[in-house]
Amino acid sequence: MQYCKRCRSACEDYEHRCPNCKSNKLRRVLEEDYVYLQRADLYTAGRLEGLLRENGIDCQVEPYGKGRPSPLYDSEVMPTDKELYVPFKDLPAARGLSAALYQELEADRAPEEEFEDMPRRKRIVVQAVSAIGFILLVVLAVFAADAAANGLKSLLGLG
């Protein structure tokens, strides 16, 4: 494997340029080189860092993009995102722990109760009844406001 000095990724031996950053500053990877594991949101990065340390894997957590502001058009990147790096010798174990955590987080995020989509006719009827109910509510509010205004006029002797 080769090591990219610019983005700290591990690349295959046949690569002449880093597939991530296109740098040609590649060298043989050393066991103690910290290599890129993944980008994660703040919560996931904290959980993963704890999980790695529990399993005896050292890691470095850094701000995504070295703290530079992210492009405004990239909706996938948050300013609080972190990049995690682990020693190359621990990379396979770290990837396994990361995958296990990802599955756990996905299970937590899964909706507990799924509801069925209404049939088309029933949905149209519900929407029509809702629209009629809303119109009646608005008419009632207008009549109530008019009655209150007339009552106030007669009380003050203006009408």
Secondary structure, 3 states (H helix, E strand, C coil): CEEECCCCCEECCCCCCCCCCCCCCEEECCCCCEEEEEEECHHHHHHHHHHHHHCCCCCEEEEHHHHCCCCCCCCCCCCCCEEEEEEHHHHHHHHHHHHHHHHHHHHHHCCCCCCCCCCHHHHHHHHHHHHHHHHHHHHHHHHHHHHHHHHHHHHHCCC
